[in-house]
Amino acid sequence: MKKFFANFLLIFSVLAAGIIATPWKAYVDWVPALSGIEAIVEPYTLFIKSGLGALVLVLSVVYLFETFYEVKNYGKAKRLITSAAFLPMLVLSFAYLLYAFPMAFQDTWAPGFNLFARLPIVALPLAMLNIVIYGHYFAGQFRRGSNKLRILLFFFALQLMLVSAFVSYLFFQRTSGGVFIISVRYYAFILPLFLVFYFIHLIVVSIQKKKNPVEEVSLEEEVKEIKQQVKENQAKKEEPSKKPSKHELKVQAKQQAVAQRDGKKTLIVSKQQTIISSEHDVDPTNLLYEDVSVDPEFNKTQNMEKQISTIDYYIEKPKLLKPLDPQFDELVQYIRDLPTVVTKLADERITFYVDRKPFMVLMNFGNYYRMVFRADLEKGIRLIIKYPTISKNKASKEDLWFKANNYGDLPREIVFDIAKSAFDNVNL
């Protein structure tokens, strides 16, 4: 249903832009029988053209909040939803300036050359050209950027539409209510031309999707999986709480016993202290920090015989062909130097937090190390497609967590980029 209304809003904005940009006189020039209708509609020109803009603005605000909802719950908003929130205002901005152009031409044209008097005739086409060029770029940023960037771009598009409408209003007043003494008959082709350009845009988007079928399918499947997980979690929350059975109590007791085995502690390490997992002279903090669910083989204390009995062990651990760059200690120090990062040691596993929210888990296996990290959905899928040692962390399906084994095959800049991106996305 959201897709249907999003498509409807885009088509409606194109139709509204055609109506706004076209003077009524253009239709009468082709069909003189419409002169009676023009006389009735012309006094309400400002109300019709401004009312269409206001309606499109309200619908765009609705889809702006829908974009926020999808990003919050699924980690990514679909292209169609973001387009419905941003593009209609740009299209109407273009239409208002296009409607103002013949009025500006009529108002400023005079015999002889006067640059300043004719400046609007040059400025309006340049403004429309900039809307087309930069609008395409800003639309991509609106789709891929953070919510803060989306708000800034949305208000930019809103201001652009209001300024364009005001410019159109000024020339409307200067030309005595939009009465044209010049020929505007070819403006009647604006509405069908807008529709043609819109369908060309749909064809181009369809071709781009076909060029990257693997990526598109992967993203769609990932979004569906996350939506299903959200529904399951909501259903579990709605179920009435039940007392744990005897079997569940035994399992919990066993897990607690394993956690207390060998007297191991969970330590919160300050930035001034060196991380040495064998030391126990650091006082644990009283604050509670959330643990990250990771794959079972991520625990060094697990029975290694069970670990190597599965085919996954041989698949995930190819022979080390290159030296590790960066080294494990260098990566740890890089993350600890990030502002407001808290480091926690638990069973030789290093977890990094910001505002008590985990964003990265590291484990050193000697000849390779593993990273479990947060990432926005699109970036995580792109990493999975490009690097075979990166995959979705199935043990933490409820969050956007991914895992990577670095055997020396991951580029240095990619490793640091993963760490910095996980730090930036801790609040996703």
DRENDO-1510 file (C-alpha; in Angstrom, 1 decimal, always signed):
<recs>
REC; n; res; u; v; w
REC; 1; MET; +0.0; +0.0; +0.0 .
REC; 2; LYS; +2.9; +2.4; +0.8 .
REC; 3; LYS; +4.4; +1.7; -2.6 .
REC; 4; PHE; +1.1; +2.4; -4.3 .
REC; 5; PHE; +0.6; +5.8; -2.6 .
REC; 6; ALA; +4.3; +6.7; -3.2 .
REC; 7; ASN; +3.9; +6.1; -6.9 .
REC; 8; PHE; +0.7; +8.0; -6.8 .
REC; 9; LEU; +2.4; +11.0; -5.1 .
REC; 10; LEU; +5.2; +11.0; -7.7 .
REC; 11; ILE; +2.7; +10.9; -10.6 .
REC; 12; PHE; +0.5; +13.5; -8.9 .
REC; 13; SER; +3.4; +15.9; -8.4 .
REC; 14; VAL; +4.3; +15.6; -12.1 .
REC; 15; LEU; +0.7; +16.4; -13.1 .
REC; 16; ALA; +0.6; +19.2; -10.5 .
REC; 17; ALA; +3.8; +20.6; -11.9 .
REC; 18; GLY; +2.4; +20.6; -15.4 .
REC; 19; ILE; -0.7; +22.5; -14.3 .
REC; 20; ILE; +1.4; +25.0; -12.3 .
REC; 21; ALA; +3.8; +25.7; -15.2 .
REC; 22; THR; +1.2; +26.1; -17.9 .
REC; 23; PRO; -0.7; +29.4; -18.3 .
REC; 24; TRP; -4.4; +29.0; -19.1 .
REC; 25; LYS; -4.0; +31.0; -22.2 .
REC; 26; ALA; -1.8; +28.2; -23.7 .
REC; 27; TYR; -4.8; +25.9; -23.8 .
REC; 28; VAL; -7.1; +28.6; -25.3 .
REC; 29; ASP; -4.6; +29.2; -28.1 .
REC; 30; TRP; -5.0; +25.6; -29.2 .
REC; 31; VAL; -8.7; +25.2; -28.4 .
REC; 32; PRO; -10.6; +28.6; -28.6 .
REC; 33; ALA; -13.7; +27.0; -27.3 .
REC; 34; LEU; -12.0; +26.9; -23.8 .
REC; 35; SER; -12.1; +30.7; -23.5 .
REC; 36; GLY; -15.2; +30.5; -21.4 .
REC; 37; ILE; -13.6; +28.1; -19.0 .
REC; 38; GLU; -10.5; +30.3; -18.8 .
REC; 39; ALA; -12.6; +33.3; -17.8 .
REC; 40; ILE; -14.0; +31.3; -14.9 .
REC; 41; VAL; -10.7; +29.8; -13.7 .
REC; 42; GLU; -8.4; +32.7; -14.2 .
REC; 43; PRO; -9.5; +34.7; -11.0 .
REC; 44; TYR; -8.6; +31.6; -9.0 .
REC; 45; THR; -5.1; +31.1; -10.5 .
REC; 46; LEU; -3.2; +31.9; -7.4 .
REC; 47; PHE; -5.4; +29.6; -5.2 .
REC; 48; ILE; -5.1; +26.7; -7.6 .
REC; 49; LYS; -1.3; +26.9; -8.1 .
REC; 50; SER; -0.5; +27.6; -4.5 .
REC; 51; GLY; -3.0; +24.9; -3.3 .
REC; 52; LEU; -1.4; +22.2; -5.4 .
REC; 53; GLY; +2.0; +23.2; -3.9 .
REC; 54; ALA; +0.6; +23.0; -0.3 .
REC; 55; LEU; -1.0; +19.6; -1.0 .
REC; 56; VAL; +2.2; +18.2; -2.3 .
REC; 57; LEU; +4.1; +19.6; +0.6 .
REC; 58; VAL; +1.8; +17.9; +3.2 .
REC; 59; LEU; +2.2; +14.5; +1.4 .
REC; 60; SER; +5.9; +14.9; +1.2 .
REC; 61; VAL; +6.1; +15.5; +5.0 .
REC; 62; VAL; +4.1; +12.2; +5.5 .
REC; 63; TYR; +6.7; +10.3; +3.5 .
REC; 64; LEU; +9.5; +12.0; +5.3 .
REC; 65; PHE; +8.3; +10.5; +8.6 .
REC; 66; GLU; +7.7; +7.2; +6.8 .
REC; 67; THR; +11.4; +7.3; +5.8 .
REC; 68; PHE; +12.4; +7.9; +9.4 .
REC; 69; TYR; +10.2; +4.9; +10.4 .
REC; 70; GLU; +11.8; +2.5; +7.9 .
REC; 71; VAL; +15.4; +3.6; +8.9 .
REC; 72; LYS; +14.6; +3.1; +12.6 .
REC; 73; ASN; +13.0; -0.3; +12.2 .
REC; 74; TYR; +14.8; -1.8; +9.2 .
REC; 75; GLY; +18.0; +0.1; +8.9 .
REC; 76; LYS; +17.3; +1.4; +5.4 .
REC; 77; ALA; +14.5; +3.2; +3.6 .
REC; 78; LYS; +13.5; +2.1; +0.1 .
REC; 79; ARG; +14.3; +4.2; -2.9 .
REC; 80; LEU; +10.6; +4.8; -3.7 .
REC; 81; ILE; +9.8; +6.0; -0.2 .
REC; 82; THR; +12.7; +8.5; -0.1 .
REC; 83; SER; +11.9; +9.7; -3.6 .
REC; 84; ALA; +8.3; +10.4; -2.6 .
REC; 85; ALA; +9.6; +12.5; +0.4 .
REC; 86; PHE; +12.1; +14.6; -1.5 .
REC; 87; LEU; +11.5; +14.8; -5.3 .
REC; 88; PRO; +7.9; +16.3; -5.5 .
REC; 89; MET; +9.1; +19.6; -4.0 .
REC; 90; LEU; +12.0; +19.9; -6.5 .
REC; 91; VAL; +9.6; +19.2; -9.4 .
REC; 92; LEU; +7.2; +21.9; -8.2 .
REC; 93; SER; +10.1; +24.4; -7.7 .
REC; 94; PHE; +11.1; +23.8; -11.4 .
REC; 95; ALA; +7.4; +24.3; -12.4 .
REC; 96; TYR; +7.0; +27.6; -10.5 .
REC; 97; LEU; +10.1; +29.1; -12.2 .
REC; 98; LEU; +9.0; +27.8; -15.5 .
REC; 99; TYR; +5.6; +29.5; -15.1 .
REC; 100; ALA; +7.4; +32.7; -14.1 .
REC; 101; PHE; +9.7; +32.8; -17.2 .
REC; 102; PRO; +7.2; +34.1; -19.8 .
REC; 103; MET; +5.9; +36.7; -17.3 .
REC; 104; ALA; +9.5; +37.8; -16.7 .
REC; 105; PHE; +10.1; +37.9; -20.4 .
REC; 106; GLN; +7.0; +40.0; -21.0 .
REC; 107; ASP; +7.8; +42.3; -18.0 .
REC; 108; THR; +11.5; +43.0; -18.8 .
REC; 109; TRP; +11.7; +42.9; -22.6 .
REC; 110; ALA; +12.1; +46.3; -24.2 .
REC; 111; PRO; +13.9; +47.7; -27.3 .
REC; 112; GLY; +17.6; +48.1; -26.9 .
REC; 113; PHE; +20.0; +46.2; -24.8 .
REC; 114; ASN; +19.8; +46.5; -21.0 .
REC; 115; LEU; +21.6; +43.8; -19.1 .
REC; 116; PHE; +20.1; +44.5; -15.7 .
REC; 117; ALA; +16.6; +44.9; -17.0 .
REC; 118; ARG; +16.8; +41.5; -18.7 .
REC; 119; LEU; +18.7; +39.7; -15.9 .
REC; 120; PRO; +15.6; +37.6; -14.8 .
REC; 121; ILE; +15.4; +36.2; -18.4 .
REC; 122; VAL; +18.9; +34.7; -17.8 .
REC; 123; ALA; +18.6; +34.0; -14.1 .
REC; 124; LEU; +15.4; +31.9; -14.3 .
REC; 125; PRO; +16.7; +29.3; -16.8 .
REC; 126; LEU; +20.0; +29.0; -14.9 .
REC; 127; ALA; +18.0; +28.4; -11.7 .
REC; 128; MET; +16.0; +25.7; -13.4 .
REC; 129; LEU; +19.1; +24.0; -14.8 .
REC; 130; ASN; +20.6; +24.0; -11.3 .
REC; 131; ILE; +17.5; +22.4; -9.9 .
REC; 132; VAL; +17.8; +19.5; -12.4 .
REC; 133; ILE; +21.6; +19.0; -11.9 .
REC; 134; TYR; +21.9; +19.4; -8.2 .
REC; 135; GLY; +18.5; +17.9; -7.5 .
REC; 136; HIS; +19.7; +14.6; -8.9 .
REC; 137; TYR; +22.7; +14.7; -6.6 .
REC; 138; PHE; +20.8; +15.7; -3.5 .
REC; 139; ALA; +18.2; +13.0; -4.1 .
REC; 140; GLY; +21.0; +10.4; -3.9 .
REC; 141; GLN; +22.3; +12.0; -0.7 .
REC; 142; PHE; +18.8; +12.0; +0.7 .
REC; 143; ARG; +18.4; +8.3; +0.0 .
REC; 144; ARG; +21.8; +7.2; +1.4 .
REC; 145; GLY; +22.5; +9.8; +4.1 .
REC; 146; SER; +21.6; +9.9; +7.8 .
REC; 147; ASN; +18.4; +11.3; +9.2 .
REC; 148; LYS; +20.0; +14.6; +10.1 .
REC; 149; LEU; +21.2; +15.0; +6.5 .
REC; 150; ARG; +17.7; +14.1; +5.3 .
REC; 151; ILE; +16.1; +16.8; +7.5 .
REC; 152; LEU; +18.6; +19.4; +6.1 .
REC; 153; LEU; +18.0; +18.4; +2.5 .
REC; 154; PHE; +14.2; +18.4; +3.1 .
REC; 155; PHE; +14.2; +21.9; +4.4 .
REC; 156; PHE; +16.5; +23.0; +1.5 .
REC; 157; ALA; +13.9; +21.6; -1.0 .
REC; 158; LEU; +11.1; +23.3; +1.0 .
REC; 159; GLN; +12.8; +26.7; +0.9 .
REC; 160; LEU; +13.6; +26.3; -2.8 .
REC; 161; MET; +9.9; +25.6; -3.5 .
REC; 162; LEU; +8.7; +28.5; -1.4 .
REC; 163; VAL; +11.2; +30.9; -3.0 .
REC; 164; SER; +10.3; +29.7; -6.5 .
REC; 165; ALA; +6.6; +30.2; -5.7 .
REC; 166; PHE; +7.3; +33.7; -4.4 .
REC; 167; VAL; +9.2; +34.7; -7.5 .
REC; 168; SER; +6.3; +33.4; -9.6 .
REC; 169; TYR; +3.9; +35.4; -7.5 .
REC; 170; LEU; +6.0; +38.6; -7.9 .
REC; 171; PHE; +5.9; +38.4; -11.7 .
REC; 172; PHE; +2.2; +37.5; -11.6 .
REC; 173; GLN; +1.5; +40.8; -9.8 .
REC; 174; ARG; +3.8; +42.8; -12.2 .
REC; 175; THR; +2.0; +41.5; -15.3 .
REC; 176; SER; -1.5; +42.4; -13.9 .
REC; 177; GLY; -2.6; +39.0; -12.7 .
REC; 178; GLY; -0.8; +36.9; -15.2 .
REC; 179; VAL; -2.4; +38.4; -18.3 .
REC; 180; PHE; -0.2; +37.5; -21.3 .
REC; 181; ILE; +0.3; +39.7; -24.3 .
REC; 182; ILE; +2.9; +37.4; -25.8 .
REC; 183; SER; +2.3; +33.9; -27.3 .
REC; 184; VAL; +2.5; +31.0; -24.9 .
REC; 185; ARG; +0.8; +28.4; -27.0 .
REC; 186; TYR; +3.7; +26.0; -26.9 .
REC; 187; TYR; +3.4; +25.9; -23.1 .
REC; 188; ALA; +0.5; +23.6; -23.6 .
REC; 189; PHE; +3.0; +20.8; -24.3 .
REC; 190; ILE; +4.6; +21.1; -20.8 .
REC; 191; LEU; +2.3; +18.6; -19.1 .
REC; 192; PRO; +2.7; +15.8; -21.6 .
REC; 193; LEU; +6.4; +16.5; -21.8 .
REC; 194; PHE; +6.7; +16.2; -18.0 .
REC; 195; LEU; +5.0; +12.8; -18.2 .
REC; 196; VAL; +7.3; +11.7; -20.9 .
REC; 197; PHE; +10.4; +12.6; -18.8 .
REC; 198; TYR; +8.9; +10.8; -15.8 .
REC; 199; PHE; +8.4; +7.6; -17.7 .
REC; 200; ILE; +12.0; +7.9; -19.1 .
REC; 201; HIS; +13.1; +8.2; -15.4 .
REC; 202; LEU; +11.3; +5.0; -14.5 .
REC; 203; ILE; +12.9; +3.2; -17.4 .
REC; 204; VAL; +16.4; +4.4; -16.4 .
REC; 205; VAL; +15.9; +3.2; -12.8 .
REC; 206; SER; +14.6; -0.2; -14.0 .
REC; 207; ILE; +17.7; -0.6; -16.2 .
REC; 208; GLN; +20.0; +0.3; -13.3 .
REC; 209; LYS; +18.4; -2.4; -11.2 .
REC; 210; LYS; +18.9; -5.0; -13.9 .
REC; 211; LYS; +22.6; -4.1; -14.1 .
REC; 212; ASN; +23.1; -5.0; -10.4 .
REC; 213; PRO; +20.6; -7.9; -9.9 .
REC; 214; VAL; +22.6; -9.7; -7.1 .
REC; 215; GLU; +22.9; -6.5; -5.0 .
REC; 216; GLU; +19.3; -5.6; -5.4 .
REC; 217; VAL; +18.1; -9.0; -4.6 .
REC; 218; SER; +20.4; -9.3; -1.6 .
REC; 219; LEU; +19.2; -5.9; -0.2 .
REC; 220; GLU; +15.5; -6.9; -0.7 .
REC; 221; GLU; +16.0; -10.2; +1.0 .
REC; 222; GLU; +17.8; -8.6; +3.9 .
REC; 223; VAL; +15.1; -6.0; +4.4 .
REC; 224; LYS; +12.4; -8.8; +4.3 .
REC; 225; GLU; +14.4; -10.8; +6.8 .
REC; 226; ILE; +14.7; -7.9; +9.2 .
REC; 227; LYS; +11.0; -7.0; +8.8 .
REC; 228; GLN; +10.1; -10.6; +9.7 .
REC; 229; GLN; +12.4; -10.5; +12.7 .
REC; 230; VAL; +10.8; -7.2; +13.9 .
REC; 231; LYS; +7.3; -8.8; +13.6 .
REC; 232; GLU; +8.4; -11.9; +15.5 .
REC; 233; ASN; +10.0; -9.8; +18.3 .
REC; 234; GLN; +6.8; -7.7; +18.6 .
REC; 235; ALA; +4.7; -10.9; +18.8 .
REC; 236; LYS; +7.0; -12.3; +21.6 .
REC; 237; LYS; +6.6; -9.0; +23.5 .
REC; 238; GLU; +2.8; -9.2; +23.2 .
REC; 239; GLU; +2.7; -12.8; +24.6 .
REC; 240; PRO; +1.8; -13.0; +28.3 .
REC; 241; SER; +4.8; -13.7; +30.5 .
REC; 242; LYS; +5.2; -17.3; +31.7 .
REC; 243; LYS; +7.1; -18.8; +34.5 .
REC; 244; PRO; +10.2; -20.7; +33.3 .
REC; 245; SER; +9.9; -24.5; +33.4 .
REC; 246; LYS; +12.2; -26.7; +35.4 .
REC; 247; HIS; +14.2; -27.5; +32.3 .
REC; 248; GLU; +14.7; -23.8; +31.5 .
REC; 249; LEU; +15.8; -23.2; +35.1 .
REC; 250; LYS; +18.4; -25.9; +34.8 .
REC; 251; VAL; +19.7; -24.5; +31.6 .
REC; 252; GLN; +20.0; -21.0; +33.1 .
REC; 253; ALA; +21.8; -22.4; +36.1 .
REC; 254; LYS; +24.2; -24.3; +33.8 .
REC; 255; GLN; +24.9; -21.1; +31.9 .
REC; 256; GLN; +25.6; -19.2; +35.0 .
REC; 257; ALA; +28.0; -21.9; +36.2 .
REC; 258; VAL; +29.8; -21.7; +32.8 .
REC; 259; ALA; +30.0; -17.9; +33.1 .
REC; 260; GLN; +31.6; -18.2; +36.6 .
REC; 261; ARG; +34.0; -21.0; +35.5 .
REC; 262; ASP; +37.7; -20.4; +36.3 .
REC; 263; GLY; +36.9; -17.3; +38.3 .
REC; 264; LYS; +36.9; -15.1; +35.2 .
REC; 265; LYS; +35.7; -11.5; +35.5 .
REC; 266; THR; +34.2; -8.8; +33.3 .
REC; 267; LEU; +36.4; -5.7; +33.3 .
REC; 268; ILE; +35.9; -2.2; +32.2 .
REC; 269; VAL; +39.2; -0.8; +31.1 .
REC; 270; SER; +40.1; +2.9; +31.1 .
REC; 271; LYS; +41.9; +4.5; +28.2 .
REC; 272; GLN; +45.0; +5.0; +30.4 .
REC; 273; GLN; +45.4; +1.2; +31.0 .
REC; 274; THR; +47.0; -1.3; +28.7 .
REC; 275; ILE; +44.8; -4.3; +27.8 .
REC; 276; ILE; +46.5; -7.5; +29.0 .
REC; 277; SER; +43.9; -10.2; +29.3 .
REC; 278; SER; +45.8; -12.2; +31.9 .
REC; 279; GLU; +45.8; -9.4; +34.4 .
REC; 280; HIS; +43.1; -9.2; +37.1 .
REC; 281; ASP; +44.1; -6.1; +39.1 .
REC; 282; VAL; +41.6; -3.8; +37.4 .
REC; 283; ASP; +38.4; -3.1; +39.5 .
REC; 284; PRO; +35.2; -4.0; +37.6 .
REC; 285; THR; +32.7; -1.1; +37.2 .
REC; 286; ASN; +29.3; -1.1; +38.8 .
REC; 287; LEU; +27.6; +0.1; +35.6 .
REC; 288; LEU; +25.7; -2.5; +33.4 .
REC; 289; TYR; +26.9; -2.9; +29.9 .
REC; 290; GLU; +25.0; -4.9; +27.3 .
REC; 291; ASP; +26.7; -8.1; +25.9 .
REC; 292; VAL; +26.7; -8.8; +22.2 .
REC; 293; SER; +25.5; -12.2; +21.0 .
REC; 294; VAL; +28.1; -13.7; +18.7 .
REC; 295; ASP; +28.7; -17.0; +17.1 .
REC; 296; PRO; +29.6; -19.9; +19.4 .
REC; 297; GLU; +33.0; -20.4; +17.8 .
REC; 298; PHE; +33.9; -16.8; +18.8 .
REC; 299; ASN; +34.7; -18.1; +22.3 .
REC; 300; LYS; +38.2; -19.3; +22.8 .
REC; 301; THR; +37.3; -21.5; +25.8 .
REC; 302; GLN; +35.0; -23.7; +23.7 .
REC; 303; ASN; +36.1; -27.3; +22.9 .
REC; 304; MET; +38.2; -27.0; +19.8 .
REC; 305; GLU; +37.5; -30.6; +18.8 .
REC; 306; LYS; +33.9; -29.8; +18.4 .
REC; 307; GLN; +34.8; -26.7; +16.5 .
REC; 308; ILE; +36.9; -28.4; +13.8 .
REC; 309; SER; +34.4; -31.2; +13.3 .
REC; 310; THR; +32.2; -29.0; +11.1 .
REC; 311; ILE; +32.8; -28.3; +7.5 .
REC; 312; ASP; +32.2; -24.5; +8.2 .
REC; 313; TYR; +35.5; -24.5; +10.1 .
REC; 314; TYR; +37.5; -25.5; +7.0 .
REC; 315; ILE; +35.5; -23.2; +4.7 .
REC; 316; GLU; +35.9; -20.1; +6.9 .
REC; 317; LYS; +39.6; -20.4; +7.6 .
REC; 318; PRO; +41.7; -20.4; +4.5 .
REC; 319; LYS; +45.5; -20.5; +4.7 .
REC; 320; LEU; +47.1; -17.3; +5.7 .
REC; 321; LEU; +48.8; -15.8; +2.6 .
REC; 322; LYS; +49.5; -12.3; +3.7 .
REC; 323; PRO; +50.7; -10.6; +7.0 .
REC; 324; LEU; +47.9; -9.0; +9.1 .
REC; 325; ASP; +47.6; -5.3; +8.4 .
REC; 326; PRO; +46.6; -3.7; +10.6 .
REC; 327; GLN; +47.8; -5.9; +13.5 .
REC; 328; PHE; +45.3; -6.7; +16.2 .
REC; 329; ASP; +46.9; -4.4; +18.8 .
REC; 330; GLU; +47.0; -1.5; +16.3 .
REC; 331; LEU; +43.3; -1.9; +15.6 .
REC; 332; VAL; +42.4; -2.1; +19.3 .
REC; 333; GLN; +44.4; +1.1; +20.0 .
REC; 334; TYR; +42.7; +2.9; +17.0 .
REC; 335; ILE; +39.3; +2.1; +18.4 .
REC; 336; ARG; +40.2; +3.0; +22.0 .
REC; 337; ASP; +41.4; +6.4; +20.7 .
REC; 338; LEU; +38.0; +7.3; +19.4 .
REC; 339; PRO; +36.1; +9.8; +21.6 .
REC; 340; THR; +34.0; +8.5; +24.5 .
REC; 341; VAL; +34.8; +4.8; +23.8 .
REC; 342; VAL; +34.6; +2.4; +26.8 .
REC; 343; THR; +36.5; -0.9; +26.5 .
REC; 344; LYS; +35.3; -4.1; +28.2 .
REC; 345; LEU; +37.2; -7.3; +28.6 .
REC; 346; ALA; +35.3; -10.6; +29.1 .
REC; 347; ASP; +36.8; -14.0; +28.5 .
REC; 348; GLU; +39.6; -12.5; +26.3 .
REC; 349; ARG; +36.9; -10.9; +24.2 .
REC; 350; ILE; +37.1; -7.1; +23.8 .
REC; 351; THR; +33.9; -5.2; +23.4 .
REC; 352; PHE; +33.8; -1.4; +22.7 .
REC; 353; TYR; +30.9; +0.8; +23.8 .
REC; 354; VAL; +29.6; +4.4; +23.3 .
REC; 355; ASP; +27.0; +5.5; +25.8 .
REC; 356; ARG; +26.7; +1.9; +27.0 .
REC; 357; LYS; +25.9; +0.8; +23.5 .
REC; 358; PRO; +28.2; -1.8; +21.9 .
REC; 359; PHE; +29.4; -1.2; +18.4 .
REC; 360; MET; +32.4; -3.5; +17.9 .
REC; 361; VAL; +33.7; -6.9; +19.3 .
REC; 362; LEU; +37.2; -8.1; +18.7 .
REC; 363; MET; +38.8; -11.5; +19.3 .
REC; 364; ASN; +42.4; -12.4; +18.6 .
REC; 365; PHE; +43.1; -16.0; +17.3 .
REC; 366; GLY; +46.8; -15.4; +16.7 .
REC; 367; ASN; +47.2; -15.9; +13.0 .
REC; 368; TYR; +43.9; -14.1; +12.3 .
REC; 369; TYR; +41.4; -12.1; +14.2 .
REC; 370; ARG; +37.6; -11.6; +14.1 .
REC; 371; MET; +35.5; -8.5; +14.1 .
REC; 372; VAL; +31.8; -8.4; +14.9 .
REC; 373; PHE; +30.5; -4.9; +14.1 .
REC; 374; ARG; +27.5; -2.7; +13.5 .
REC; 375; ALA; +26.8; -1.3; +10.1 .
REC; 376; ASP; +23.9; +0.2; +8.2 .
REC; 377; LEU; +22.2; -2.3; +6.0 .
REC; 378; GLU; +23.4; -1.1; +2.6 .
REC; 379; LYS; +27.0; -0.8; +3.7 .
REC; 380; GLY; +26.9; -4.3; +5.3 .
REC; 381; ILE; +25.5; -5.9; +2.2 .
REC; 382; ARG; +28.0; -4.2; -0.1 .
REC; 383; LEU; +30.8; -5.6; +2.2 .
REC; 384; ILE; +29.4; -9.1; +2.0 .
REC; 385; ILE; +29.2; -9.0; -1.7 .
REC; 386; LYS; +32.8; -7.7; -2.2 .
REC; 387; TYR; +34.6; -9.7; +0.5 .
REC; 388; PRO; +33.9; -13.4; +1.1 .
REC; 389; THR; +35.2; -13.4; +4.7 .
REC; 390; ILE; +32.5; -10.9; +5.7 .
REC; 391; SER; +29.0; -12.2; +6.5 .
REC; 392; LYS; +25.8; -11.5; +8.5 .
REC; 393; ASN; +26.2; -12.3; +12.2 .
REC; 394; LYS; +23.4; -14.8; +12.6 .
REC; 395; ALA; +23.7; -14.9; +16.4 .
REC; 396; SER; +22.4; -11.3; +16.7 .
REC; 397; LYS; +19.6; -11.2; +14.1 .
REC; 398; GLU; +17.7; -8.5; +16.0 .
REC; 399; ASP; +20.4; -5.9; +15.2 .
REC; 400; LEU; +22.4; -4.9; +12.2 .
REC; 401; TRP; +25.5; -6.8; +13.1 .
REC; 402; PHE; +28.0; -8.3; +10.7 .
REC; 403; LYS; +31.2; -10.4; +11.2 .
REC; 404; ALA; +34.5; -10.4; +9.4 .
REC; 405; ASN; +37.5; -12.7; +9.7 .
REC; 406; ASN; +40.7; -10.9; +8.8 .
REC; 407; TYR; +43.3; -13.4; +7.5 .
REC; 408; GLY; +45.4; -10.6; +5.9 .
REC; 409; ASP; +43.1; -10.4; +2.8 .
REC; 410; LEU; +41.1; -7.4; +4.0 .
REC; 411; PRO; +42.7; -4.1; +3.0 .
REC; 412; ARG; +44.0; -1.9; +5.8 .
REC; 413; GLU; +41.8; +1.0; +4.9 .
REC; 414; ILE; +38.7; -1.2; +4.8 .
REC; 415; VAL; +39.4; -2.5; +8.3 .
REC; 416; PHE; +39.7; +1.0; +9.7 .
REC; 417; ASP; +36.6; +2.1; +7.7 .
REC; 418; ILE; +34.6; -0.7; +9.3 .
REC; 419; ALA; +35.7; +0.3; +12.8 .
REC; 420; LYS; +34.9; +4.0; +12.2 .
REC; 421; SER; +31.6; +3.3; +10.5 .
REC; 422; ALA; +30.6; +1.0; +13.4 .
REC; 423; PHE; +31.4; +3.8; +15.8 .
REC; 424; ASP; +29.3; +6.3; +13.8 .
REC; 425; ASN; +26.4; +3.9; +13.5 .
REC; 426; VAL; +26.2; +2.9; +17.2 .
REC; 427; ASN; +22.8; +4.7; +17.5 .
REC; 428; LEU; +21.1; +3.0; +14.5 .
</recs>
